[in-house]
């Protein structure tokens, strides 16, 4: 999925903009018992309650592609004949109306996920979208549609004390906007199935949501989708950095890292300027090209690509924003940290003076120490 397709679906989560008639789910205790099940007709809810339900489901489609929103792929064998894919298809094809299928799904989530000591709400909805035709001018023609996209959205929302929000009242078995007590917080985990690729259903993919990119709840991915969890954004960064340092050895200089960082940053900036809806990605082969431009010998470039293949997967497409911090360039030397704007990183130089390694920063006018303007001596001060 790309950003434009994602935005098109997100806009449906408004009252009168979708075909969602019911929300389903269950309220789960910290000890993994189902306290109560939810089968709520939106027609019987107030406007605030409807907006609260839709708002939580919409949150499961929020964040950045490649960080909060992760593509989950199914193998051909899984789609042809697997328990996990059949269950997802049964949920979608029944429009969530089959209680036995819903309970099987709840049980799978409950046995898989670890939400700590918190109670949580599993929230499910089904929508049918008559996908409007998109003209050559990129306009949506609502009265022209030849594709129907049937899909489900799932959100796992911790129940917490907090601001006014959507609560669950066990005595009445109803969702309701509350001002106090246990409220449904924004989801920690969620997913869309099937994926909305090329503005049509892709049964080979799901779009998985996680609130914290550094904690992707791999146990959920393994238990529900029965596939190997991908590396989180921080894990991708660590694997990429390890590949550079291990494969290049002494050739992994500050100047080399500056050059790679700058090329990555330029790609990110150009992608933003282009306003392309397609996610920006780089492969180990792309980075290998950057290394060759910096004069790195082929043997070390191949070693880098092999290491990336082992840690990240063969021909893995990585988001550059997961690999570098495009807004700053940071250098640490022992207890000292230097942070500069990326476009100024080239002004920091490494030198060896009298046998000792130094980092040098050009100092012109306007030097400050703790906010106080100071003058730098042209020559070292003599001893007193």
N, C-alpha and C positions, 0 to 999 in steps of 0.2 A: 504494500500500500504506500501511496505517497501522501504528501501534506494536503493536496487538493481533495483527494478522495476522502481522507480523514475528516477534513473540514466539512465536506458535504454530508457525511453521516452525523457529525456532531450537531449540525444545525437542526437535525430532526428531533433532538431531545428538548423540545418545547411543547407546551400544550397546543393541541390542534395542528401540530406539524408532523405527527406520526400516526401509526396504526396500532399503538400499544394500548390494549384494552385492560390488561391485568398485569400485576406484578406478583411474582411468586417468590418463595424463599423459606428460610427457617432461621430461628433464633437459637444459637448454639452456646452452651455453657462452657466455661473454661475446662471442665472435666470431660469435654467432648460428647456431652449428651444433648439431644435435641429437646429444647424446652418447649417449643411450639412451632408449628408450620404456618406460613403466611400464604394466603390465597386471596388477594385483594383486587376488587374491581375498581379501576380508576374512576368510573362513573359515580361511585358512592363517596368519593373523597372530595374535600374542599380544594379550592384552587391552590392554596398554600401547600397542602399535603401532596397534590399532584406534582407541583414544582419541586418539592423536596425529594420525591421518589426519582423523578427524571434527572434532577441535579446530581444525585449520587451515581446513577447509571452513566451519565455523561462524563463524570470524573474518571470512569474506567477507560475513557478514550482520550485522556488528557496527557500533557507532557510532550516530550520530544521523541520522535521516531529514532530508534537506535539506542536510546537511554531509558526512558520510562516505558516506551512502547516497543516491544521486541517481537520480531517475526518468529513464529513457531511453525516449522515445516513437518508435514507427515510424509512418510515414505509411501511409495506406490503400494507396498504390501499392507501397510496400515489402512490405507483408504479402501483397498479391495476387501480386506478381511481382518479386522482387529476389534477387540472388545471396546477399546477406548474411543475409536472413531465411530463405531456403531452407536454408542451411547450419546455422543454429541449429535449425530444425525437424528437419532430418535427424539432428542429434546427439540431440535429444530423442526422436524417434520410433524411432530404432534403439537407444535406451537406451545409447548410446555404444559399442555392440558392433561397429559398422562401422569397421574400421581405416582404410580409405581416407578416410572422412569425417573421422575424427579427425585424420589427417595433414594434410588440407586445412585444418582448423581450426588446428592447430599452426603451419603455415606462415603463415597469415594473422596470427596473433598475433606470431610472430617477426619478420615483416617490418614490423609496425606499431609494436611497443612499444620503448621505449628504457629499458633497465635499467642503463645505464652500463657499468661494468666488472665487474659481478657476474654470476656464474652464477645461474640460477634454475630453479625447478621449476614447471611447469604441472600443476595437479592438477584432475581432473575427476571428478564423481560424478553418478549419476542416481538419483532417488528417486521412488517412486510412493506417494502419500499418499491413503488413503481418508479423506476429510475428514469428521469426525464432525459430526452435527447439533448446532447450538447452541440450547439451549432458551431460553425467555423469561427464565429466571433467569440466563442467561449461562453455563450449565453445558454442558460438552461430553459428549455421549452417544456413547461409543465404539462401542456396538453398533448405532448408527443412522447410516448414511451413504448418500447418493445422488450424491456427487460424488467423482471421482478426479482428483487433481492430479498430473500427470506433469511433472517439471521437472529441469533440470540446474543444478549449481553449479560454478563455475570459480574457482580461486584461483591467483594468480601469487606464488610465495614465493621471495624471495632466498635463496641458499645462503650462509651466513655462519658464521664461527667464533663459538661462543657457548655458552649454557647447554645442558644436556641437552635433547634434542628429537628430532624426526623427521628422520632422515638417509636418504641414498640410497647404497646400496652397489653401484657399477657392476659389480663382478665377479660378484655374485650376481643383479643386476637386481632388487633388492628394496628396499622401504622398511622401515626398522627404527629403533627408538628407540636413539639413540647418546648417549654422554657426551662425546665429543670429535670434532674434525674439522669438516667442512662439514655444517651442520645447516640444515634448512628453517626460516627465520624466519617470523613471522606475515606474511600476504600484504600486498603493497603495493597490489594491484589484484585485483578479483574481480567476479563478477556472478551473478545468478540469472535464469534464463529458463525459462518466461515469468514475468511478475509474478503475484503471488498477491493479486489484487484482489477484494474482496467474497467472499473465501475460495474463489476459483475461478481458473482460468487466464485470463490476459489476454494474448493473443498480440500485442497492439499495444504491449506495454511489457516492458522488462527493468529490473531493479534493479541499478544499478552501484555497486560499492564502491571507495573509495579510502582508503588509510590516512591520508594527510595532506590535509585539506580545501583547503589552499592550493596543492596540486600534484596536479591531477586526471588527469594523463596523457592530455591531449586527443588525442594521437596514437593511443592505444588505441581511444578512442571513434570516431574518424574511420575507423580501419582495420577494426575489427570490426563496428561497428554502422552505419557509413557515414552518420553524422549529425553535425550541427554540435555541438561540445562546448559544454555550458552554462558560464556563468561560475562560477568557483570562489567560495567564501564570501568571501574577501578581495576578489575582483574585484567581487562584488555590492556590498559595503560601499563600495568606492571609487567605483563608478558612482552609487550612491545619494547619497553625499556630494557628488559633483561636480554631480549634478542639482540638489541644493538650492542650492549656492553659485552655480552658473552661472545658474540660472533666477531666483533671488530677488535676486541682487546685494546691494545695500546693506541690503535687508530681511532678509538672513540674519543676524540678530542672535544674541547669546548667549542671550537670553531665548527666542527662537523655537526654537533648537536644544534648550534645556532642556525646553520644552513638548512638542516632538515626541518627545524621548527619554523623557519621563515617560509619555506616552500609549502608546508602544511597550512600555515596561517593564510598565505596568499590564496590557496584553494578555497578555504573557508570563506574569505572575504568575497572572492569572485562568485562563489555559489550564492551568497546572500544578495549580491548585486543583480545576479541574473534572475532572482525570484523563481527559480525552477522548483516545481513541486516535488521532484524526485529527490530522495535522500542522497546526500553527498557521501561517497565511499572511496576508500583507497585500499589497495591490496598490497601484499608483501612485494609483488612484482613492481608496483608503482614506486614503493619506497626504495627498492633495489635500484631503480633508475636514478633516483635522487642520489644514492650513494655513489653510483658510477660517475655522475657529474662532479662529485666531490673528489674523485680520484681514487676511490677505494678499489682494491684489486678484486678480480672476479671471484677468486676462491672465498674471500670473506663475504662478498655479496651473496653467494650461493649458500654459505653457512647461515647467514641471517634469514634467508628465505626458507631454508629447511627448518630452522628453529621456529619460525612463525607458523609453518605448516603443522608442526608437532603440537604447539600450544594453542593455536587459534583455529586450526583446521585448514585443509588444503584449499587454496584460492579463497580464503575467507575475506569478505568485504567488510572493512572496518570504517567506522565513522571517525574522521580526523579529530572531531571535538572530544572523542573518548580517549585520544592518544596524547593530545597536548592541551595546555591551557592557552588559548589563543589571545587572552587578554593580559597576560603577564609572562615574563621570563625571569625565572628565579635561579639563583646560584647559591649553593651552600658550601662553606669551607669551614669545617669544625663548628664552632659556636657562632660564626658570623654568617648572616644571610643577606644577600643583595637581591633586590627585586626591581626590575626596570620594565618599561613598556617594551613589548616585543620588537617594535620598529627601531628601538634604540639599543637592542642587545649587542649589536656589532661594535658599540663603543666600549664595551667591556672586553679587555684583552688579557691574555695570559702571557706572562713573561717569566724568565729565569734571570734573576739578578744576584750576582755573586754566589751562585750555586743554590739559591733559594727560590722556590716558586711563589709568584705573586699574581694577584688579579689587579689590574690597573683600570681606573676610571678617570677619564679626562675631567679636570676641574677648571672651569673658567670663572666667569663672574656669577654672583648669586649663590655662593655656597652657604648653606645653613647647617647648624648643629643644634638639634632639639628645637628647631624653629627660630634660632637666633642667627642672624647674619654674621659671618666671620670672614676674616681675611686669611688667606693661606700664604705662608712665607715662601718667598722665591728660593731661598737657600735654607738648609738646615740651620737651626739656631745653635750658636756656640754654647759650650758648657759654661756654667756660672762658676 
